[in-house]
Amino acid sequence: MKKAIFGLGCFWGPEEKFFKLDGITNTEVGYCGGKIDQTTYEEVCGGETNHAEVVKIEFDEKIISYEELLKKFFEIHDPTTLNRQGLDVGTQYRSEIFFFDNEQKKIAEEIKSNLNKKYNGKIATNISKQKNYCKAEEYHQKYIQKKGL
């Protein structure tokens, strides 16, 4: 299975949207891109760790491609806002693609570049190597499903 990690605001809604796609074998929410390898929701919200709230996706590339996941990524959030999605404001809500290898980096850069032409250079999405990912607390996992929302 291949993996992808995306930061696109509060992780609850996007996790649910990705989980429902054909070819997704698992999703979990967590924190990525920060200064330390382990953190908590409270520390991330405090702004000290520089982690983003993210969705980690495991997918079967025979069913869904990384390109298709990126298209969904850009479709389900506003990639033109810096450090915010809707009413959620802070660096933890930034738009960011965390790549695992050079192939993912190249694909992400190409798709972002093409979209930037459409949005007149306003795409604020970062593209970074995955670092310091840690799984979020259990009560955040599959939150929408657990709450029946």
N, C-alpha and C positions, 0 to 999 in steps of 0.2 A: 504494500500500500504506500502511496505517496502522501506527503503532508504539505499543508499550507497554513500560514498564520497571517491573519488580517486584523488590523485595528480599525474600527469604524464606528466609534462612539461607544455608548453603553453596550456591553456584550450580550445582554439577554435576548433582545430582539433578533439581532443578526444570527446568533447561534441557532435559533428556531428556524429561521429562513434557510440557512445552509443545511440543517439537519434534514429538511424535507426534500432536498434534491436527490434525484436518482444518482447513484454512484457514490454517495457519501456513506462511508462505513462507520464513522464516529465523529462526534464533535465534543469539544470541551472548551470551557472558558478559562482564561488565565491572564497573566500579565507578562509583557515582553518588552525588551529594548531598554531596560533600566540599568542602573549602576551596580546592582547587587543581584545574586542568583536566587535568593528567596525573599519574598515580601508578603505583605498582607494587604487586604482591601483598604484598611485604615491608613497604612503608610502610603499606598498609591494615591489615595484621595488627598493626602496631605501635601502631595506634590514634591516630595523630597527624593523619591527614587528614580524619577523619570521613566517609569514603566507606562505603557499604554494598556488599556483594557483590550483584550484580543479574543478572537475565536480561533482555536486550533482545529483544523479539519483533516481527517484522514479520508482519502478518496481512492477509488478504483479508476485509474486513468483509461481503462478499456471502456468505461461507461461515461465518464465525464473528464474533460481535459482541464488542465491548469488555466488555459485561456478562458474556458467557459466560467470557471470559478472567479476569475478576475473580472469578467464582464458582469457577473452577478454582484461582486464586490462594489463596483462603481455604480451599479443600478440601485442598490438598496441603501445608500447613504449619500450625503452631500460632500463630495470630495473637494469642494471649493472653499470650505470654511476651515480656518486654522484653529486647532485646539478646541473644537466644539462640534456638537451635533445637536441641533434643536436647542432645548433649554439646558443641556448638559455642557458645562464649560470647564476647561482645564486641560492640561497637556495629556492627561490619561485618556481623553476622548479624541485624540488626534487621528487623522486618516493616515494609515501606514500599512505598507505591504512588507512583511518580513520574509525574505527569501532564504531558502536552504542551500541553493547551489547557483552556479553561474547561468544555467539554463533558465531557472525561474527569474533570476534578475533580468536577463535579457528580454524575456517575454513581458515582464512587468513594465520595464522601461519603454518597450515598443508600444504597448497598449496605452500607457499614460501619455506618451508623446502624441499618439493619434488623437486621444481625447482632448489633450491640451489645445490642439488646433481648433477643435469644435468649440471649446470653452474660452477661446482667446487668451490662453496662457494662465488661466485662473485656477488650475488644479493645484491644490495644496498638499496632495498625498506624498508622503515620504516613501522612499524605497530603501530598505536597510537589511543588512544581514541579520538573521535571527540571532539574538543573544539574550541570555539570562531569562529564558522562559520559565515560568513556574505556574502550576495549576492553581486556579482560584479555589477558595474555600468551597466545601461541598454544597452549602446552601445556595450558591450561585449556579451550580451545574443544572442544566435543563430547567431553569427557573420558570420559564413560561409554561412548560408542561406541568411542573409541580403545582403551580398556582392555578392552572386551568384557565389561563388568560388567552 
